[in-house]
Amino acid sequence: MTKSALQIARAAYQPKLPKALKGAVKVQEGEPTQSVADQEEIKKLFPNTYGMPLIKFVEGEEKEYAPMNVGVILSGGQAPGGHNVISGLFDGVKKLNPANKLYGFILGPGGLVDHKYMELTADIIDEYRNTGGFDIIGSGRTKLEKEDQFEKGYEILKELGIKALVIIGGDDSNTNACILAEYYAAKNYGIQVIGCPKTIDGDLKNDMIETSFGFDTACKTYAEVIGNIQRDCNSARKYWHFIKLMGRSASHIALECALQVQPNVCIISEEVETKNMSLDDVVTYIAQVVADRAAAGNNFGTVLIPEGLIEFIPAMKRLIAELNDFLAANGEEFNNIKRSKQREYIISKLTPENAAIYASLPEGVARQLSLDRDPHGNVQVSLIETEKLLSEMVATKLAAWKEEGKYVGKFAAQHHFFGYEGRCAAPSNFDADYCYSLGYTASMLIANGKTGYMSSVRNTTAPAAEWIAGGVPITMMMNMERRHGEMKPVIQKALVKLDGAPFKAFAAQRETWAKETAYVYPGPIQYFGPTEVCDQPTKTLQLEQAK
């Protein structure tokens, strides 16, 4: 296999571990936990895995462990560092007992159900250390939620002698991990299930999960290309760049990138919702910044837009909620309607308020709202070209203002969507270390007989040796949400907190950034050099932990 110079150099990188994991470890248990909301309902659904204690690993005495086999699954969208989670898991499992084996299930949870797997040996693992992507075994989005899937999975786990299964994924994948852990515990099958917190979106976090892996690398990758665009923008001085950023519902990526590059405008979806802003309010805000800069002779700028913005505009959110419920119940009938008649069909079925909003949307956006749902029955917000919608509406408003004498500039827009570009980047040193620690921690949770836990590594703004490794019960993060028209248990998404330090730091500076050209150009991720250059965590983490 041909390797790049970076890949050859990265192969020699030795990820750092928390001090407590470098030798023998023992478990330090905290207080029993409860879920973040809907405690009684969650408790009923997860009687065997609810209320377990928080776990912290500390230095202990050497122990002998009987041989065991472990399985691993990569679930959902890719995130930088997934290979290091598997590397850390492999090294941890082998340290427990060299006879232990690690099996990878091919193309996600579907590999477990369909009995597609491979043994991950040292030779294979060494090819993938510190590399981006999930290509070592591939990923998939099959949901593990039915009893026949659980039983099919158990068949192959039993056949391979697998004692524990590690599912590396986001909130939905870890919800599935918890459901599987509960099922196997209830059946006394002797199969442990451990989750690892993956998503570039940054919305899987709480007091025990400080950040999801991949967020650091993805944001640094996006910040590099946004910085490049801003350098070009400031050179040509004739374009407004509307840049949509991946992040699903939450605005963590947009906020982190704004803190890194200092754009003229960054919309935060959670603020839009809190202020009950309409789509026109958002457009007016952007247009005013454009007009103010034009008055100062600056007909250029950058606008960062989170991909989930549309569903946070209250009126649009109500429309999307009704659309989700209606299409969940009437999807087959809708699919049988001629494409040219689908818009009129939906308008006729919605409440008057939502029908009017839907009818007012451009044809393309309306169609994107009503077609292609994700596996959970929700609108795929990444398919909505919000950057084009906003720039077109801004252009219309500026044209009207020009006729009224309120605007004297020229407006030309360029559009960008940064998503897949960041999901498989070579992991930053932070993510390489963090992911390796998460995988190694998962092996320690397995060794100590735990199930229904998510691997947790905290104190992540300190040097890696001072990180705190442990586990958090997945049920602790759960609440009930509507999916496909039904209430189901899911891990609660962490949205941007408007009273949090990262948003406050952004809000304190955005008026200056809007008027001035205060761009920062971060450049590419640095892998080699001084630690203060190469090992820094995100600005979000530094602000949240006041470091």
C-alpha positions as CSV (number, residue, x, y, z in Angstrom):
1,M,0.0,0.0,0.0
2,T,1.4,3.4,-1.0
3,K,1.7,5.8,2.0
4,S,1.9,9.5,2.1
5,A,4.8,11.2,3.9
6,L,2.4,12.2,6.7
7,Q,1.1,8.7,7.1
8,I,4.7,7.3,7.4
9,A,5.5,10.0,10.0
10,R,2.3,9.5,11.9
11,A,2.9,5.7,12.2
12,A,5.7,6.5,14.6
13,Y,3.6,8.7,16.8
14,Q,3.0,7.2,20.3
15,P,-0.4,8.4,21.7
16,K,-0.3,9.6,25.3
17,L,-2.3,7.9,28.0
18,P,-3.6,9.1,31.4
19,K,-1.2,8.1,34.1
20,A,-3.7,5.8,35.8
21,L,-3.9,3.6,32.7
22,K,-0.2,3.1,32.3
23,G,0.0,0.3,34.8
24,A,-2.4,-1.8,36.8
25,V,-5.7,-0.2,37.5
26,K,-8.5,-0.5,40.0
27,V,-12.1,0.8,40.0
28,Q,-13.2,3.7,42.2
29,E,-17.0,3.9,42.2
30,G,-19.0,7.1,42.8
31,E,-22.6,7.6,43.7
32,P,-25.5,5.8,41.9
33,T,-26.7,7.9,38.9
34,Q,-30.1,8.7,37.4
35,S,-31.1,10.0,33.9
36,V,-31.0,13.6,33.0
37,A,-34.8,13.6,32.5
38,D,-37.8,11.2,32.5
39,Q,-36.2,9.1,35.3
40,E,-39.2,6.9,36.0
41,E,-39.8,6.0,32.3
42,I,-36.1,5.4,31.7
43,K,-35.9,3.3,34.9
44,K,-38.7,1.1,33.7
45,L,-37.1,0.5,30.3
46,F,-33.6,-0.2,31.7
47,P,-34.1,-2.0,35.0
48,N,-30.8,-3.9,34.7
49,T,-28.6,-1.0,33.7
50,Y,-30.2,2.0,35.4
51,G,-28.8,3.7,38.5
52,M,-25.2,2.4,38.2
53,P,-22.3,4.4,39.7
54,L,-19.9,6.6,38.0
55,I,-16.5,5.0,37.6
56,K,-13.0,6.4,37.9
57,F,-9.8,4.4,37.3
58,V,-6.9,4.8,39.7
59,E,-3.5,3.1,40.0
60,G,-3.9,-0.4,41.4
61,E,-2.1,-3.7,41.8
62,E,-1.3,-6.2,39.1
63,K,-4.0,-8.9,38.5
64,E,-4.3,-11.8,36.2
65,Y,-7.1,-12.0,33.7
66,A,-8.5,-15.1,32.1
67,P,-8.4,-15.0,28.2
68,M,-11.4,-13.4,26.5
69,N,-12.4,-12.2,23.1
70,V,-13.8,-8.7,22.4
71,G,-15.8,-7.4,19.4
72,V,-15.8,-3.8,18.1
73,I,-18.2,-1.9,15.8
74,L,-17.9,1.5,14.1
75,S,-21.4,3.0,13.9
76,G,-22.7,6.1,12.1
77,G,-20.8,8.8,10.4
78,Q,-17.0,8.9,10.4
79,A,-15.0,11.0,12.8
80,P,-11.2,11.5,13.0
81,G,-9.6,9.2,15.5
82,G,-11.8,6.1,15.2
83,H,-8.8,4.0,14.3
84,N,-7.0,5.1,17.5
85,V,-10.0,4.0,19.6
86,I,-9.6,0.6,18.1
87,S,-5.8,0.7,18.5
88,G,-6.2,1.6,22.2
89,L,-8.8,-1.1,22.7
90,F,-6.5,-3.6,21.0
91,D,-3.5,-2.7,23.1
92,G,-5.6,-2.7,26.3
93,V,-7.1,-6.1,25.6
94,K,-3.7,-7.6,24.7
95,K,-2.2,-6.1,27.9
96,L,-4.8,-7.8,30.0
97,N,-3.9,-11.2,28.4
98,P,-1.8,-11.7,25.2
99,A,-4.2,-14.6,24.3
100,N,-7.1,-12.2,24.0
101,K,-8.5,-11.6,20.5
102,L,-10.3,-8.6,19.0
103,Y,-12.9,-9.0,16.2
104,G,-14.2,-6.2,14.1
105,F,-17.7,-6.4,12.6
106,I,-17.8,-5.2,9.0
107,L,-19.7,-2.1,7.9
108,G,-21.2,-1.2,11.3
109,P,-24.0,-2.9,13.3
110,G,-25.2,-4.6,10.2
111,G,-22.0,-6.8,10.4
112,L,-23.1,-8.1,13.8
113,V,-26.5,-9.0,12.6
114,D,-25.3,-10.5,9.3
115,H,-22.3,-12.2,10.9
116,K,-19.7,-10.4,8.8
117,Y,-16.4,-10.0,10.8
118,M,-12.7,-10.2,10.7
119,E,-10.0,-10.7,13.4
120,L,-8.0,-7.6,14.0
121,T,-4.4,-8.7,14.4
122,A,-1.3,-6.6,15.3
123,D,-0.3,-6.3,11.7
124,I,-3.6,-4.9,10.7
125,I,-3.8,-2.5,13.7
126,D,-0.3,-1.2,13.0
127,E,-1.4,-0.1,9.5
128,Y,-4.1,2.1,10.8
129,R,-2.6,3.8,14.0
130,N,-3.0,7.6,14.0
131,T,-4.8,7.6,10.6
132,G,-8.2,9.2,9.7
133,G,-11.3,7.4,8.5
134,F,-13.1,4.2,9.5
135,D,-11.8,2.1,6.7
136,I,-10.2,-0.6,8.9
137,I,-13.6,-2.3,9.1
138,G,-16.0,0.3,7.7
139,S,-19.0,1.9,9.3
140,G,-22.8,1.7,8.9
141,R,-26.1,3.1,10.1
142,T,-28.1,-0.1,10.8
143,K,-30.1,0.5,14.0
144,L,-30.0,-2.2,16.7
145,E,-33.5,-2.1,18.1
146,K,-35.3,-5.4,17.4
147,E,-35.1,-8.6,19.4
148,D,-34.3,-10.7,16.3
149,Q,-31.3,-8.5,15.6
150,F,-30.1,-8.9,19.2
151,E,-30.5,-12.7,18.9
152,K,-28.7,-12.9,15.6
153,G,-25.9,-10.8,17.2
154,Y,-25.8,-13.1,20.1
155,E,-25.4,-16.2,17.8
156,I,-22.1,-14.9,16.4
157,L,-20.8,-13.5,19.7
158,K,-21.4,-16.9,21.3
159,E,-19.8,-18.7,18.3
160,L,-16.6,-16.5,18.5
161,G,-16.5,-16.6,22.3
162,I,-16.8,-12.8,22.5
163,K,-17.4,-11.7,26.1
164,A,-17.8,-8.0,25.4
165,L,-18.8,-5.7,22.5
166,V,-17.6,-2.1,22.1
167,I,-19.8,0.2,20.0
168,I,-18.1,3.4,18.8
169,G,-20.7,5.9,17.8
170,G,-22.8,9.1,18.5
171,D,-25.8,9.6,20.6
172,D,-28.1,7.3,18.6
173,S,-25.5,4.5,18.3
174,N,-24.8,4.7,22.0
175,T,-28.5,4.6,22.7
176,N,-28.5,1.3,20.7
177,A,-25.5,0.1,22.7
178,C,-27.5,0.7,25.9
179,I,-30.6,-1.1,24.6
180,L,-28.4,-4.0,23.6
181,A,-26.6,-4.0,27.0
182,E,-30.0,-4.1,28.8
183,Y,-31.3,-6.9,26.6
184,Y,-28.2,-9.1,27.1
185,A,-28.2,-8.4,30.8
186,A,-31.9,-9.3,31.1
187,K,-31.2,-12.6,29.3
188,N,-28.2,-13.3,31.4
189,Y,-26.2,-13.9,28.2
190,G,-22.9,-12.8,29.8
191,I,-22.2,-10.3,27.0
192,Q,-21.0,-6.8,28.1
193,V,-21.6,-3.8,25.9
194,I,-19.5,-0.6,26.2
195,G,-20.0,2.6,24.2
196,C,-17.4,5.2,23.0
197,P,-18.5,8.9,22.4
198,K,-17.9,9.7,18.7
199,T,-19.3,12.6,16.6
200,I,-17.7,15.6,15.0
201,D,-20.9,17.5,15.8
202,G,-19.9,18.0,19.4
203,D,-23.4,17.3,20.7
204,L,-22.6,14.2,22.7
205,K,-21.2,15.7,25.9
206,N,-22.0,16.3,29.6
207,D,-20.2,16.6,32.9
208,M,-18.5,13.2,32.3
209,I,-18.1,13.3,28.5
210,E,-16.2,16.6,28.0
211,T,-16.1,16.3,24.2
212,S,-16.9,13.7,21.6
213,F,-13.9,12.5,19.6
214,G,-13.3,14.0,16.1
215,F,-14.7,17.4,17.1
216,D,-11.2,18.8,17.6
217,T,-9.8,17.6,14.3
218,A,-12.9,18.4,12.2
219,C,-13.1,22.0,13.6
220,K,-9.4,22.6,12.9
221,T,-9.8,21.2,9.4
222,Y,-12.8,23.5,8.7
223,A,-11.1,26.5,10.3
224,E,-8.1,26.0,8.0
225,V,-10.3,26.1,4.8
226,I,-12.4,29.0,6.2
227,G,-9.2,30.9,6.9
228,N,-8.1,30.2,3.4
229,I,-11.4,31.6,2.0
230,Q,-11.1,34.6,4.3
231,R,-7.6,35.3,3.0
232,D,-8.9,35.1,-0.5
233,C,-12.0,37.2,0.5
234,N,-9.7,39.9,1.9
235,S,-7.5,39.8,-1.2
236,A,-10.2,40.0,-3.9
237,R,-12.6,42.2,-1.8
238,K,-15.6,41.5,-4.0
239,Y,-17.5,38.5,-2.6
240,W,-19.6,37.5,0.4
241,H,-18.9,33.9,1.2
242,F,-21.8,32.0,2.8
243,I,-20.3,28.9,4.4
244,K,-22.6,26.2,5.9
245,L,-20.9,23.9,8.4
246,M,-21.7,20.3,9.3
247,G,-23.0,19.8,12.9
248,R,-26.5,18.3,12.6
249,S,-28.8,20.1,15.0
250,A,-26.3,21.8,17.3
251,S,-24.1,24.8,16.4
252,H,-20.9,23.7,18.2
253,I,-18.9,23.4,15.0
254,A,-20.0,26.8,13.8
255,L,-19.2,28.4,17.2
256,E,-15.8,26.8,17.5
257,C,-14.8,27.8,14.0
258,A,-16.0,31.3,14.6
259,L,-13.8,31.5,17.7
260,Q,-10.9,30.3,15.6
261,V,-11.3,32.4,12.5
262,Q,-13.3,35.5,13.5
263,P,-15.8,35.8,10.6
264,N,-18.0,38.8,10.0
265,V,-21.2,36.9,10.8
266,C,-21.8,33.6,12.5
267,I,-25.4,32.5,13.2
268,I,-26.0,30.3,16.3
269,S,-29.2,28.3,15.9
270,E,-29.8,28.0,19.6
271,E,-29.8,31.8,19.9
272,V,-32.2,32.1,17.0
273,E,-34.6,29.8,18.8
274,T,-34.3,31.5,22.2
275,K,-34.9,34.9,20.6
276,N,-37.9,33.5,18.6
277,M,-36.4,34.9,15.4
278,S,-38.1,34.4,12.1
279,L,-36.3,33.6,8.9
280,D,-36.7,37.2,7.9
281,D,-35.1,38.3,11.2
282,V,-32.0,36.2,10.4
283,V,-31.9,37.6,6.8
284,T,-32.3,41.2,8.0
285,Y,-29.4,40.7,10.6
286,I,-27.0,39.5,7.9
287,A,-28.2,42.1,5.4
288,Q,-27.5,44.9,7.9
289,V,-24.0,43.7,8.4
290,V,-23.5,43.6,4.7
291,A,-24.9,47.2,4.3
292,D,-22.8,48.5,7.2
293,R,-19.6,47.1,5.7
294,A,-20.5,48.4,2.3
295,A,-20.9,51.9,3.8
296,A,-17.3,51.7,5.0
297,G,-16.2,50.6,1.5
298,N,-16.0,46.8,2.3
299,N,-18.2,44.8,-0.2
300,F,-16.9,41.5,1.1
301,G,-17.2,39.2,4.1
302,T,-17.9,35.8,5.5
303,V,-21.0,34.3,7.0
304,L,-20.9,31.0,9.0
305,I,-24.1,29.0,9.0
306,P,-24.8,25.8,11.1
307,E,-26.5,23.1,9.0
308,G,-29.3,22.7,11.5
309,L,-30.4,26.4,11.4
310,I,-33.7,25.9,9.6
311,E,-35.1,23.6,12.3
312,F,-34.3,26.1,15.1
313,I,-36.3,28.9,13.6
314,P,-39.4,28.5,15.7
315,A,-41.9,28.7,12.9
316,M,-39.9,26.3,10.8
317,K,-39.4,24.0,13.7
318,R,-43.2,23.7,14.2
319,L,-43.5,23.0,10.4
320,I,-40.8,20.4,10.5
321,A,-42.3,18.7,13.6
322,E,-45.7,18.4,11.9
323,L,-44.0,17.2,8.6
324,N,-42.1,14.5,10.6
325,D,-45.2,13.2,12.3
326,F,-47.4,13.4,9.1
327,L,-44.8,11.6,6.9
328,A,-44.1,9.0,9.6
329,A,-47.9,8.1,9.5
330,N,-48.5,8.7,5.8
331,G,-45.2,8.0,4.1
332,E,-46.5,5.3,1.8
333,E,-49.4,7.4,0.6
334,F,-47.1,10.4,0.0
335,N,-44.7,8.3,-2.0
336,N,-47.5,7.2,-4.3
337,I,-48.4,10.8,-5.2
338,K,-46.9,12.1,-8.5
339,R,-43.8,14.3,-7.9
340,S,-45.4,17.3,-9.5
341,K,-48.4,17.1,-7.1
342,Q,-46.5,16.3,-3.8
343,R,-46.2,20.0,-2.8
344,E,-49.9,20.7,-3.2
345,Y,-50.7,17.4,-1.4
346,I,-48.6,18.4,1.7
347,I,-50.0,21.9,1.8
348,S,-53.5,20.4,1.8
349,K,-52.7,18.2,4.8
350,L,-50.9,20.7,7.1
351,T,-52.5,23.1,9.6
352,P,-53.2,26.5,8.1
353,E,-50.2,28.2,9.8
354,N,-47.7,25.5,8.7
355,A,-49.3,25.2,5.3
356,A,-48.7,29.0,4.7
357,I,-45.1,28.7,5.7
358,Y,-44.5,25.7,3.5
359,A,-46.2,27.4,0.6
360,S,-43.9,30.4,1.0
361,L,-40.7,28.4,0.7
362,P,-38.8,28.2,-2.6
363,E,-39.6,25.0,-4.4
364,G,-36.1,23.4,-3.8
365,V,-36.2,24.0,0.0
366,A,-39.8,22.8,0.3
367,R,-38.9,19.6,-1.5
368,Q,-35.8,19.1,0.7
369,L,-38.0,19.3,3.7
370,S,-40.5,16.7,2.5
371,L,-38.2,14.1,0.9
372,D,-35.3,11.9,2.1
373,R,-35.7,11.3,5.9
374,D,-32.9,9.9,8.0
375,P,-33.2,6.4,9.5
376,H,-34.9,8.0,12.5
377,G,-37.6,9.6,10.4
378,N,-36.4,13.1,10.7
379,V,-35.5,15.8,8.1
380,Q,-32.0,15.5,6.8
381,V,-31.0,19.1,7.5
382,S,-27.6,18.7,5.8
383,L,-29.5,18.4,2.4
384,I,-31.2,21.8,2.8
385,E,-29.0,24.4,1.0
386,T,-29.4,27.0,3.8
387,E,-26.4,28.9,2.6
388,K,-28.0,29.5,-0.8
389,L,-31.5,30.2,0.7
390,L,-30.0,32.9,3.0
391,S,-27.8,34.6,0.3
392,E,-30.7,34.8,-2.1
393,M,-33.0,36.3,0.5
394,V,-30.2,38.7,1.6
395,A,-29.7,39.8,-2.1
396,T,-33.5,40.4,-2.4
397,K,-33.5,42.5,0.7
398,L,-30.5,44.5,-0.3
399,A,-32.0,45.2,-3.7
400,A,-35.1,46.6,-1.9
401,W,-32.9,48.7,0.4
402,K,-30.9,50.0,-2.6
403,E,-34.1,51.4,-4.1
404,E,-34.9,53.0,-0.8
405,G,-31.4,54.5,-0.6
406,K,-30.5,52.4,2.5
407,Y,-27.7,50.4,0.7
408,V,-25.0,51.7,-1.5
409,G,-22.8,48.7,-2.1
410,K,-22.4,45.8,-4.5
411,F,-23.3,42.3,-3.4
412,A,-22.0,39.0,-5.0
413,A,-22.2,35.7,-3.1
414,Q,-20.2,32.5,-3.1
415,H,-21.5,29.3,-1.5
416,H,-19.7,26.5,0.4
417,F,-20.7,23.5,2.5
418,F,-17.9,22.0,4.6
419,G,-18.9,18.5,5.9
420,Y,-17.3,15.4,4.6
421,E,-14.0,17.2,4.2
422,G,-13.5,17.1,7.9
423,R,-14.8,13.7,8.9
424,C,-11.8,11.5,7.9
425,A,-8.9,13.9,8.3
426,A,-5.8,12.6,10.0
427,P,-6.5,13.1,13.7
428,S,-4.9,16.0,15.5
429,N,-2.6,15.1,18.3
430,F,-5.4,15.8,20.8
431,D,-7.8,13.4,19.0
432,A,-5.0,10.8,18.5
433,D,-4.4,10.8,22.3
434,Y,-8.0,11.2,23.4
435,C,-9.2,8.4,21.1
436,Y,-6.5,6.0,22.1
437,S,-7.3,6.7,25.8
438,L,-11.0,6.1,25.1
439,G,-10.3,2.7,23.6
440,Y,-7.9,1.7,26.3
441,T,-10.4,2.8,28.9
442,A,-13.1,0.6,27.3
443,S,-10.8,-2.4,27.7
444,M,-10.5,-1.6,31.4
445,L,-14.3,-1.3,31.8
446,I,-14.6,-4.7,30.2
447,A,-11.9,-6.2,32.4
448,N,-13.9,-5.0,35.4
449,G,-17.1,-6.6,34.3
450,K,-19.0,-3.4,33.4
451,T,-21.8,-3.2,30.9
452,G,-24.1,-0.3,29.8
453,Y,-21.2,2.2,30.3
454,M,-19.7,4.8,28.0
455,S,-15.9,5.2,28.1
456,S,-15.1,8.5,29.7
457,V,-11.8,10.6,29.7
458,R,-11.9,13.9,31.5
459,N,-9.7,16.9,32.5
460,T,-8.8,17.1,28.8
461,T,-7.3,20.6,28.9
462,A,-4.5,19.3,31.1
463,P,-1.6,17.3,29.8
464,A,-2.7,13.8,28.8
465,A,-0.9,12.2,31.8
466,E,-3.3,14.1,34.1
467,W,-6.5,13.0,32.2
468,I,-9.1,11.1,34.3
469,A,-10.3,7.8,32.8
470,G,-13.4,6.0,33.8
471,G,-17.0,5.2,32.8
472,V,-20.4,6.8,32.8
473,P,-23.7,4.8,32.7
474,I,-25.4,5.5,29.4
475,T,-28.8,5.6,31.1
476,M,-27.6,8.7,32.9
477,M,-27.7,10.7,29.7
478,M,-31.1,9.6,28.5
479,N,-34.4,11.2,28.1
480,M,-37.6,10.5,26.0
481,E,-37.9,12.0,22.5
482,R,-40.4,11.6,19.7
483,R,-39.1,9.5,16.9
484,H,-41.2,8.3,13.9
485,G,-44.2,9.6,15.8
486,E,-43.4,7.5,19.0
487,M,-41.7,8.4,22.3
488,K,-38.4,6.6,22.5
489,P,-35.4,6.6,24.9
490,V,-32.4,8.5,23.4
491,I,-29.3,10.2,24.7
492,Q,-30.0,13.8,25.2
493,K,-28.3,16.0,22.7
494,A,-26.1,18.7,24.1
495,L,-26.8,22.1,22.4
496,V,-24.8,25.3,22.6
497,K,-25.5,26.9,26.0
498,L,-26.1,30.7,25.6
499,D,-24.9,31.2,29.2
500,G,-21.8,29.1,28.6
501,A,-18.3,30.6,28.3
502,P,-17.7,29.8,24.6
503,F,-20.9,31.6,23.4
504,K,-20.3,34.5,25.8
505,A,-16.7,34.9,24.4
506,F,-18.2,34.9,20.9
507,A,-21.0,37.3,21.7
508,A,-18.6,39.8,23.3
509,Q,-16.6,40.1,20.1
510,R,-19.0,39.6,17.2
511,E,-19.9,43.3,16.7
512,T,-16.3,44.1,16.3
513,W,-15.8,41.2,13.8
514,A,-18.9,42.4,11.9
515,K,-17.5,45.9,11.3
516,E,-13.8,45.2,11.0
517,T,-11.9,42.7,8.9
518,A,-10.4,40.9,11.9
519,Y,-9.9,37.6,10.2
520,V,-7.6,34.9,11.7
521,Y,-6.0,32.4,9.3
522,P,-5.3,29.2,11.4
523,G,-3.5,27.3,8.7
524,P,-3.2,23.5,8.6
525,I,-3.3,21.2,11.6
526,Q,0.2,21.0,13.2
527,Y,1.3,17.4,14.1
528,F,5.0,18.0,14.9
529,G,6.6,20.7,17.0
530,P,6.2,22.4,20.4
531,T,3.3,21.2,22.5
532,E,1.7,24.6,22.7
533,V,1.4,24.5,18.9
534,C,0.5,20.9,18.3
535,D,-1.4,19.6,21.3
536,Q,-3.9,22.4,22.1
537,P,-7.6,21.4,22.5
538,T,-10.4,23.4,21.0
539,K,-11.2,26.9,22.2
540,T,-14.5,25.6,23.3
541,L,-12.9,23.2,25.8
542,Q,-10.4,25.8,27.0
543,L,-13.2,28.3,27.6
544,E,-15.5,25.8,29.3
545,Q,-12.7,24.7,31.6
546,A,-11.4,28.3,32.0
547,K,-7.9,27.3,30.7
